[in-house]
Amino acid sequence: MADPIDRAVWRWESLVWSIGDCLASPRLDEAEARLLLADLWARYRHLGEPIYLHTPRLMIDPRLPGAGVARYDVHTITVRPSECRAPIVLHELAHLLTPGAEHGPEWIGIMLQLWEIELGVPKSIALLAGQQLVAA
């Protein structure tokens, strides 16, 4: 079961995805997701402090209880097929860039950068959206 911080982050992220017009992003097949991950990793691994420098392994698992999960200790991202979309891959990538940070400040800092670059949502707008959720 998700804790309150995780639920708050997911609500915030959904709002940012809405602002970035990616809620309806297309599903990716395994090959497309692997190509996307390799591209994102090559462009953004310098933003964080990953344990490994090589491209993470991507796995598809229909039994996964959530949308996706990153395991920084073995450098893998697992995604449920029905949720295999660019925003999910981006979210899990941020976990590999910030090993052990969960949804804490380091992870948020990386996500703010990725949302701005990949989704076109300025950091100031993403932060304002988060503040509005807290105030609601």
N, C-alpha and C positions, 0 to 999 in steps of 0.2 A: 504494500500500500504506500502511496506517495505521501511524503510529508508536506506540511503547509508551504515550505519554501519552494519545493518542486512544483506544486500546483500553481503557485503565484508566478513562477517563471514561465510555465507552460501557457498560462493565460496571457502574460505579457508578450510572449513570443507569438502567439496566435494573433494578437492585435498588430504587432509589427508586420507579420506576414500579410495581414489584411491591407495595411498601409502600403506594403511593397507589392501588392497585387499578385501574391503567389499562393493563395489558399487553394486555388484550382490548378496548381502546377501538375503537369502530367506525370503519371507513374513511369518509372524507369525499369527496364528489364535489367537483369544482372550485369550484362556486358556494358550497358549504358551507365549504370551506377558505378561500375569499376573505372570506366574512363573518366567520369566526372570526378570521382574521388582522387584519382591520380593527378588530374589537372589541378584540383583545389589544393592538394597536398604540395605539389611543386610550387604553386604560387604563394601559399600562406604558411608553410611550416616555419618560416623565419619569425612569424608573429608571436609564437609561443616558445615554450621550453619542452618540446616533446622528448620522450625517453629514446625513441628510435628516429633515425633520419630517413629510412626507406619508406616507401609508400605503404600505408596500412593495408591489411587484408580486409576485403569486404565479403561478408557471407549473407545469404538470404535464408531466413528460417520462418516458415509459416506458423510455427508453434510459439514464437516469441510473444510474450504477454503484452509488451508495449510496442510503440512504433519502431524504436531503435535503441541500441545500447552500444556504448563504446567501452572497450576494455583496454586501458592504456598499458596494463602489465604484459599483455600479449599482442598489443598493437593491432587490434581488430575492431571492425564495426560490423554489427549484425543488425539487419533491418527486416521487418516483416514485409513480405511481398506487396501487400495491399497498401503499405505506407512508404514504399520505396520511391521517394521523391527528393528533389534537390534540397528543399529546406530541411528535411530530416537528416540527410547526409551532412549538410552544413553544421547542423546542431551537434551531431556526433563527432565531426571533425574537431570542433572547438574543444571537446572533452579530451581528445588525444593531444591537442596543443597545450592543454593545461592539466597535466596529470595530477589527479588527486584533488583538484579544486572543486569538484562537483558543480553546483550552480552558484558558486561563490564569486567574489569580486574579480578574480583573475579570469574566470570563464566569461563573466559578463563583459569585461573589457574586450576580450577577443570577439565575442558575439557582436558588440557594438560596431567594431571595425568591419566584421564580415557582413553584417546587415547593410552597412553603408556602401561597401564596395559591391557586394553581390546583388543586393535587393534595391539599392538606390535610396535607402531610408537613412537620412542624416542622423548622426548620433543625437543631436538635440531633439529631434522629433521622437526618436525611440525612447529617450529618457523622459520626455514629456508624456508619452503614452504610458510609461510605467508609473509615473507620478499620478496620472489620472486614475489608474486602476487602484492604486493605494488609497486615494482619496474617496473612491466610490464605495 
